[in-house]
C-alpha cells in the first residue's frame, strides 16, 4: 500500500487521528509562514549577504582559535610540572598541561588560576 502511494505521488494518510491533527496543524503553520514571507517581500540578496557575513565571522573565529592553539603548542612545559598540577588538583594530565600552557609554562601562575576558579 505504501509503495502504491509513493508510485502515484499521493501523500500518505495519517495512521491515527492525533497524527492527522498534527499534520494539519503543521500545514497551517507552514502556510502562514510562507504567506508572511511573501507579504514581507524578503530581499534574498540581503539574506544571502547576511549569511556570507556570518560565514566570514565563523572562519575568522576558527582561524583565531587555530592560531591560539598553535601559540599554546609552542609553549614549553616540564613533565614534572604537569604531573604536579594534575596530582594536586585531581585533573587529568591533558587539562593540567592545557592550564600550564595557558600560564605560559609558569607553574605558580597556573596554580593561581586554578585556585581562582
Residue pairs with C-beta under 8 A, 6 or more apart in sequence:
2 12
5 11
5 12
13 20
14 20
14 22
14 23
72 98
72 101
72 102
73 101
75 100
75 101
75 104
75 105
76 105
77 97
77 100
77 101
77 105
78 105
81 100
81 105
81 107
81 110
82 93
82 96
82 97
82 100
83 93
83 96
84 107
85 91
85 96
85 99
85 100
85 107
85 110
85 111
85 114
86 92
86 93
86 95
86 96
88 111
89 96
89 114
91 99
99 110
99 113
99 114
100 107
100 110
102 110
102 113
103 109
103 110
103 113
